[in-house]
Amino acid sequence: MDKTRKIRLTNTLLAAGGGVVLSAEWVFAALLGHTFISPYGLIFSLGFFWFINFVFIGLVATGYSERFKDPSLSFAQMLWASSCCLISLVAIPRYSELVYLLLILIAIFGVFRLAPKSFNLYAVFVSFGLACVLAVQHELQLLAKMRIEFIAVWVVFSACFLILISLCQAVTTLQSRLKSKNQELREAISAKSNFLANMSHEIRTPMNGVLGMLELMERERLSENQTKYLDIAKSSGRTLVMLINDILDFSKIEAGSVVLEKYEFNIIAVTQTICNSFYFLAREKDLDFVIDIDPRIPKKVLGDEMRVRQILNNIIGNALKFTERGYVVVVLTLTDQNKDLLTLELSVKDTGIGIFDEVKDKVFESFSQADNSTTREYGGSGLGLAISRHLCILMGGDITLDSTQGEGSRFDATIKLGFAADISESDTVCADERVFIIDDQVYRQLALQKVLEHHGASVINFDSGKQGIADILSNILDAQATAVLVHASSEDRKGTDLALSLSRLPALTRVPVILIGPTATEMNQVENFLTEPWNEIALIDLLKNARQKTNSRKNVSVNDATHVEDVQSDKIESSIENSTETRGENPFVLLVEDDITNQQVATMLIEDCQLNVDVAENGQKAIAKMSDFPGRYRLVFMDCQMPVMDGYEATQKIREGAAGEQAAQIPIIAMTANALVGDREKCLAAGMNDYISKPVSFETIEEKVNNWIGR
């Protein structure tokens, strides 16, 4: 039942209930002989009363009289109900207290709707009516009271009634002012949101040209200085786009307009991909970057992938930004599960600059950081953590911070996601494995141990810090290890040398030694190696293959990127198959874009995908081109805001057959600077098949082309 129907039902029950109470009072008084009205007069009075009352009740129930916005009586209903009560005072004077109570209730349920002028009119009506009733009672000597007592009753009731009216009027005035202020606030927020949306669109359009041209320049042969200048320009452009996104997100959160989507996605692949992108930044700063993903977490969950990515990016990026030495450890753990929800905790621990206790809460405030000086030194808008905390709260969790100045920080973010698959159960594919891990970094040891034990292996961790190779060999033999994992970094010696030495020992001929490290260049001296950042499937596959090929001299290298399962793996696999097919002439696509710079950028990026491009300046010309060349185009990239005919109208007309029957089903991808919540849905509702927000990149266009036409 909607709100309007509930209010109508409330008013109907009030009107009917008041009528029933008053009627019952009359009948009860008549049965006891406490009224001077004859039985026929009582029947006539009740019949007339309920006839009028049913009219009012009908108006209330149907909502015909007005649009009800609050559960209060109208002015006409109040006058009618009060008149009935005043008449009842004459007919049944012995029960005047109940009638007075009904008058008070009528006022309470009615005055909140009245205008100030109606307040005064209603108060005068009731006061005057009561004076007339008391005068009639006195003249008819219905009650054994003196005149002074009747006057006292009138004065007291009228005074109380007027006070009640005044209080209600004051409350109504305050409500009116509050409503007015709320409306002004809503209009201000709406104006700000519209301004930010328009500015976002206007800024994204030229930024698409800037970043697109920079990406195209990157493909040319450049000098070392030119490459450096280009990297700085691209970094600055991406920072500006990220800042625009943060401001838009904060504005939507502030306005309460963030709506979380719910669809299936691969949480492990998302986390791994984001961590992979940060891994190389950590290596540039010579930091240990450890990724520890709980193997019990199901790959497929239900939730808002974009917002989960945002939380991961903000918290991990924040840790890397403020850490210059030591490590950053990212741990994703399954902490709870019930019938419908999974509770995940993202813990990011670093050895960065840390935060003073008195300013810990400040880091979650908008446009602020723990120390204003850090804004100048490290950059940033001060919005990332504030946005992340709001998003975590929307997902049923929160973010907490534990930090010590000068020692580092730990952020713990919890979110709740829905089930899309069963919880990953532990298996026994490595049940016969006794794995010896040699690493001086305890967090890397724990990450490896967690995955291996989940798959049934028994694990022994060993710190190679100050041990000689004889001691290490002795421990391996004592543990009867079936495999040895060595990390490339060690305190006293290079991990590569250690792994190479162990692999050459006769005692370990049938024990595969696996080297784990950041690059394969220096590790290809050993037979088995795993490049970082690794993932669960890569590790287990390599371990099994290494055991099977212990006596082989062929290097066993596993590229983790081929093992990270993607949400749309079926599409990607099919596109890879299609891309290997021999094709003749490159297919044509149609680019519908009014901005000349964006035309040039998009054309060159699309042509790099081995496609031919035709350009139309607006939707009308796009329809004309598709009509003139039926069957020519395999795909359409459609801008949304254009003169003459925008992308939404053009898409609708194409779907209706305006460009010919062959074009009605052609894939159309929105390529627009509209990047607010709901813009993607608006494009899809107009008939488009997919959506790209500007600024666009070659990788994004290539992915969309592969998904839709298999190139």
N, C-alpha and C positions, 0 to 999 in steps of 0.2 A: 504494500500500500504506500502510495507516494505521500509527500508532506501535505499537499493540498487536501487530499481525501481525509487524512488524519485530522486536520483542523476542522473540516466540515463535520466529521463524525463527533468530535469533541463539542462543537457548538450545538449540534442536534441533541446530544445527550443532556447538555446543560438546559436547553429550552424545554425539552420534554420532562426532565427531572424536576425543574422548578414548577412546571404546571401540575405534575402529579402530586408534589408535596402540598401545594396550595389547595388543590381539589380535595385531597385526603383530609386536610384541616377543616374545610367546609363541611364535608360529610360527617366527620367525627363530631363537630360542634352541633350539627343538626340532630344526630342520633341522641345526644345528651340533652337536647333542648336548650342549648346555649346560644341560639340564634333566633331572631324574630322573623326570618324569611320562611314562608310556607314551603312544603315539599315541592309543589309545582313551580314555585318561584326559584327554588334551589336547582331543580332540573333545568329550567329555562336558562338560569344564570350559567350553570356549568356547560350547557350546550353552546351558548353564545361564546363563552370563554374558550372552549376547545376549538370552535370553528375558527376564531381569530388566531388562536395559538397554532393550529395546524397550518394556517397560511404562512406564519412566520417560520415554523419548523420546516415547511417545504422549501421556502426560500433559502434557509440555511443549508439544508441537506443537498439541494441541487446546485448551490453556489450561484444561483441566478441573480441574487440581489447585488453581489459584488464579488470581487476576487479576494478571498480571505488570505491574509498574510500573518494573522495572529489569532489565537483562540479567544477573542473578545467579542462582546455584543455590539451591534450597531446602535445608533442613536434612537432609531424608531423602535427597535426591540427593547431598549431600556425604558422608553416612555410607556410602552404597552405593559411590560412586566411590572413596572412601578405603579401604574394605574390600577392593575389587578390587585396588587398588595394593599394599596390605600383603600380601595373599595372593600377588601376583606376585613380591614380594621373596623369598618362600620358594622359589617355583618357578623363578625365573630370577635368582639372586643376582648373576651376573656383570654384569647390566645395571641395577644398583641406582640408578646416577646418574639414569637416565631416569625411573625410578619416583619418586625423590625430587622430580624436577622436576614430574612430574604432580601430586604431593601439594601442592606449592607453588601450582601453577596452580589446583587445586581450591579451595584456601583463598582465593586472590585473587578468584576469580569467585563465591565463596559467602559470605564473611563479611560483606559489606556489607548483607546482608539479615537477618542473625541478631540476635536480642535479646542483651543482655549475658550472660544466663544460658546461652544456647545457645553463645556464644563459648567460655566456660570448659569447658562439657561437650564440645564438639568438640575443643578443644585436649587435654584429658585423654584422650579416646578415641584420638586419633592418637598421642599420646606413649606411652600404655599399649600400643596395638597394635604400635607399632614395637619396644618392648621385648620383647614376645612374639615377634615375627618374628626379632629378632636372637638371642634365646635359642634358638629352634629352629634357626637357621642354625649356631649354635655347637655345639649338641648333635649335629646331623647332620654337622658338619664339612664344610659346603658351601663354606666359604671358608677359605683357609689363614691365619687370623688368630688371635691370642691373645685371651683373654677381655678383657684390658684394652683392646684395640683395639675390640672390640664395644661395650664400655661407653663408650669415647670417642666412637664414632660416634653412639650414642644420645644422649649428653649434648649434643654439638654440634648435632645436628639438632633435638633437642627445644628447646634454647635458642633457636636461630634461628627455629624454628616459633612458639614462644611470643612472641618479639619481633615477628614478623610479625603474629601474631594481635592483639597489644597495639596495634600501629600501626593496623591495620585497624579495631580497636574504637574507637580515638581518632578516626579519620576518620569512622566511622559516627556517633559521638556528636556530632561537629561538624555533620555533615550533618543529623542529627535536630534539633539546636538551630536550625540555619539554616532548616530547613523550618518549624519552629515559629514562628520570627520572621517568616518570609515569610507564613505563614498569618495571623499577627496583623496584619501590615502590610496584607495584602489585605482583611482584615475591617475594619480602620480606614479604608482608602480606600473600601471599599464603604459603610461607615456614613456617611462624609463625603459621598459621592456621593448616597446616599439622602436625607440631610439637606438637601443643596443642592437636589435635585430637588423635595422636598416644600416647602421654603421658596420655591423659585421659583414653584411652583404657587400657594401661598397668597398670595404677594405679587402675582403677576400678576392674580389674580382681583379684588382691590380696585383695583389700578392700572387695570384695564380700565374700571371704573366711573368712576374719577377722570378719566382722559384722555377717556373717551367723553363725560362731562358737560361737560368743558371745550370739547370740539369742538362740542358742541351749543350751548353758550353763545356760541361764536364766531359762530354764525349769527344771533344776535340783534343788535338795535341797541344798541350800547354807547357810552359816552362815551370820550373819549381816555384818561383814567386807567384806566377799567375794561378797555379793550383792552390797555393796558400791563401791568396786573396779570395779565390772562389769559395773555398771552404769557409772562410770567415763570413762571407756574404750569405751563403746558404744557412749557416748556423744562426745568423742574426734573423734571417727571414723566418726560419722555423720557430725561433723563440717568440717572434711577434705573433705568429699564428697560434702558438700555445697560450700566449697571454690573452689573446682574443677569446679562445675557448674557455679559459679559466673565468674570465669576467662574465661571459655568457652563462656559464654553469652557475656561478655564484648568484647572478641576477635571478635565474630560474629557481634556485633554492630559496632565495630570499622571498620571492613571490609565491612560494609554495606550489609551483607548477611543474616540479620534477615528477614524472611518472615512470616508474620502473617497468620495463618490459619483462616478459617471461617466455623464454624459448630455450630450446636445447642447445647446449654448447659443450665443448671439451675443456673442462677447467684445467686439466693437467697440461694440455697443449698450449693453452693461453698463458699459464704461468711460466712454462718453459720458454716460450717464445719471447716473452717480455724479459725474463732473466737473461736469455741469450743476448738480447740487444744491449743489456747493461754490462754484460761480462767483459766485452772488449774495452769499454770505458774504464772498468776497474783495472784491467791489465795495463792500460796506459798510465794509470796512477800507481802501478806496482802494488795493488791491493790483492789480498786473498779474497776471492768472491766465491762463496759456497752456496750451492742450491740444494736444499733438502726438502723434497716433496714426499709426503706420507704415501706409501704405496697402497694403503687401504682406501684411499679416496677414489671413488668411481670416476671414470673418464668423463661420462656424460652427466650433466646436471641441468636443472632448470633455473634460469635467472636472467639477469641483464648483463650480457657479456661485455658491452661497451663500458658500463659502470664498474664492473669488476676490473677491467683493464685499467680504468682510470685510478682506482684505489691502488692497485699494484704499482703503476707507474709513479704515482705521487710519493708513496712511502719509500719505495726502493730508490727512486731518483733523489729523494731528500737525503737519504743515508749516504749515498755516494757523493753528493755535493758537499757535505760537511765532513767527509773523512779523507784525510791526506796520507795516512799511514795505518798499517795493521790490516783489518779485515772488515768485510760486510757479509753477514750470514743471513740468508733468506730461508725461512722454514715455514712450510704450509702443512698444517696438521688437521686431521679430522678429530675434533674434540667431543662431538656428541652426535647422536642420530636417533630419530624416532620414526614414526610411521610415514610422516610427510616431509620432514626437513632434515638437512644436514647442517651441522654447525662447524664451520671451518675457521681456523685461527691462522692469520698471517703474522708471523713474528720476524721482525727485521732488526738485527743487532749489529752495531758498528762500534768502532774505536775512534770515533770522530771527536769534535770539539766539545760535545756534551752541552748540558743546559743547567743553569742555576735552578734550585728548587723554587725560588720565589717567582720565577717567570715561566714555569712549565706549562701552566694553563694558557699562557699568552700565545703559544705556538699554534693553538687551534682557533685563534681569533682571525677575522678577516683582515687582509692587508697589513699583517704584522708578522714579525719574527721575534725570536727570543731576545735579540739584540739588534737594534737598528743598524749598527755598523756592519752586521753580516749581510744586510741587503745590498750594500755597496760592494762588499768583497765577493760575495757568492752569487749575487743576482737573485731574481725571482720576484713574484708578485705578492707573496705572502698569502696566497689563496689555496694552494694545493692541499695542505693538511686540513684547512677549514672545510673545503669541499669534500675531502675524503671522509671526514668524520660525519658530515651530514648524510653522505651516501651509505656509510656503515649503519647509521641509525635507521635509515629507511629500509635497510635490509635486515633489521632486527638485531643489530649488534652495536659495537662502539669501538673506539680506539683509546688505548691507554698508553701512557708514557712513563718509562723509568729511565732516569738519566743522572749522570754525575759529571759536573763540569770538569773538562779536561780528560775524561776517561772514556766517554762514549755514551750512547743512548740505545734504548730498546723500545720499539713501537710494537704493540700487540693489537692487531685489528681483527675483530670477529664479524663474520657475516653468516647469514642463513640462506641456503639455497635449496631448491626442491629436488626430489629424486627424478632421475631420468633413466637410471639403470641400477642394478643391484650393487651393493657394496662389494668392492673387490676383495675376494677371499684370498688368503695366503695359499700358495701352491707349493709343490715339492719338486720343481724342476731342477733344483740345485741341492736336493736332499743329501746327495753323496759328497757334496763339496765341503772341504775344510779350507777356508780361505784365510790367508795371512795378509793383513793390510799393514804396509809400512808407510807411515806418514807422520810428520811432526805437527800437523794441524788437527786438533781434536775434533773440530766441527766437520772437517772433511771425512774423518774416520767414521763419525757417527752417521753421516749421510749415507756412506757406502754400506755400513753395517746394517742400517735399517732396511735397505732394499734387499740385501743378500739374505738376511734372516727371514724376511717376508717370503722369500722363495725357497726357504728350507735349508739354506747353508748354515754351517757353524762358522763363526768369525772370531779371529784373534787379532787384536790391534797391537801394533808395535811401533814405538817411537825410535827412529833411527838416529836420533840426535848424536849421542856420544858412544855408540856401539861400533865395534869393529865388525868386518864382514864375517869373521869366524863366529862371533857371538850371534849374529843375525842368522847365519846358516844353522847353527846349533839349535836355535829356537824354532826355526822352520821345520827341521827334522824331528825335533821332540814333539812338535804339534802335529806331525804327520800331515802337513799341509798338502792339499791337492792343487792349489793355485796360489800365486803370490801377486798382490797388487802393490805397485810402488808408485808413489807420486813423484813427479819430476823435481819438485822443490824439496831440499833437505838442508839442514843447518850446516853440517860439516862437509858435505860432498854433494855433488850434482846428482839428482835422482836418476838421470839418464845413465851415468856411469855406474851407479849402484845396480840398476836393473840389468845393464849389460854384463856386469861382473857376475851377478847371480845366474843369469841365463847360460853362462859359459861353464859353470861348475858341473863336473860330472855327476855329483850327488843329486842335482836337480834336473837331470836329463828329461825325466818324464813329468816334471812339475812346470807348467807354463808360468812364465813371469810376464806380467802385463804392466806396461808403463802407462801412467795417466798424466797428462799434461796439457798445456794450452795450445801447442802447435805440433803438427806432425813432422815438421822439417828436421828438427834435431832428434826426433824419437824414432825415425825410420831405421835406425841402426838395430833396434830390437825387433824381435819377431812379432810380438803382439803389443799393440798400443791403442789407447782410447783417448781421443781428443776431447778436451773440455770446450764448452760445457756439455757434459754427458747427460744421458737420461736413463731411466730404468730399463727400457727395452734394449738400448744399445749396450748397456753393461751386461745384462743377462745373455744376450746373443753372443757377445764377444767371449764371455766366460765359457759358454758351451762350445763355440767354435775353436777356441784355444785348446780346450781339452781334447777335442777330436783331431786337432792338427799339431799335436805336440812335436812330432818328429818332422814336420814340414818346415822348409826354410822360406816359404812364401809368407810375407808379412800379412798379418790379419788386421785390417783397418776398418773401423766401423764409423761411418758418417752418421752422427746422431740425427741429422736433419731428416734423413729418410725414415726415421723411426717415430718421429713425433706425429702422432695421429691427429689429423685435422678434422674439424666438424664437417667439412664438405669433401672428405677424402674421395668419395665416389666421383664427384665432378672433376677433381684435380686429376685422378687417375685416367678418366676418360679423355680429358683434355690433353694429357701427356701422350696417350695413344694416338689421338688425332693429329697432334703436332708432328708425329714422325711419319705421317702419311705423305706420299709424294703428291704435291699439288701443282697445278699449272699456273694460270694467271692469278695474281693476288686478288682476293675479293675486294669489293668496294663497300665502304661505310659512308654514312651521311652525318656530317657534323652540323648541328643547328646552333649557331652562336652569333650574337650581334656585335660583341666587342672584338675589334680587329686584332688587338694583341693576343687575346685568348684564342682567336681563330688560328693565329700563326703557331702559338705554343702547342695547342691541342693537335693541330695538323701534323706537326713534326713528331710529336710523341706517338701518335697513332701510326704514322708511316713507319716508325721504327719497329712496329709490330708486324711488318711485312703486309701492310694493307694500303689500298688506295683510298683517298679521301676526297669527297665532294663537300662543299660548304654552302649552307643556306643561311641568310642573315636573319630570318624570322620563321615562324611556324607556317605562314602562308606560302613562302617560297619553298619551304621543305615539302609541303604537300604537292606543290606544282612539280618539283623535281622528281618526286616519287611517282607522280602520275605520268610524266614524260618518259621516264625510264623504268617501266614495270619490270620487277624481278632483278633490277641491277644491284640493290643494296641488301647486304646481309645483316646490317646492324645500324642503329641510329643513336648517336649521342645528342641528347636534347637539353639545351639550356631552358630554364623556367621563366625568367623575367626578360621579355623581349618586346620591342615595339610591334605594332600592327597586329600580331597574333602571338600570344605567349605559348610556352611549352605545354601547359596544362590543356589549353583549348586545342592546340595542334594535335596532341596525343589522342584526345577524345575523338576528334574528327577522323584521324587515321584509323582508329579502332572501329569507327562507324562506316568505314569504306570510302572516305573522301579521296584517298590516294589510290584506290583500286583494291580489288579483292585480295590480290597477292600481298599487298602491304599491310593488310589489316592485322596480321599476326606477327609482323616483324618485331624482333626484340628491340625495345627502346630503353636506353639507360639515361637517367637524369644526370646531368653534369652541371651542378648549380652551386652558387655561393650561399644558398639558403641552408643553414646548418642548425636550426633550432629543433627542439623536440617537436615531433609532429610533421616536419617537412618531408621526411622520408615517406611517412604514411600518406601524406597528401599526394606525393608523386605516384605512389603505388595505386592509390584510389583513382587517380586520373587515367590509369591504364598502363603506366610505365612498368617495366619488368625489374629494374634495378636502380641503384642510386649511388652517385659519387659526389662528395662535397668538395668544393674548391678550397685551397689549391690542390690540383691533381698531380700525380707523379706517374712516371713510366710504369713502375711496378703495378700500380693500381689499375691503370688502363690495360696492361697486359693480362692481369688476372681476370678482369671482366671480359675481355675478348676471348680468352681461353674458356671461360665458363659458358659463354653464350654462342660462340661460333666455332670453338675448338681449334683456334689458331695459336 
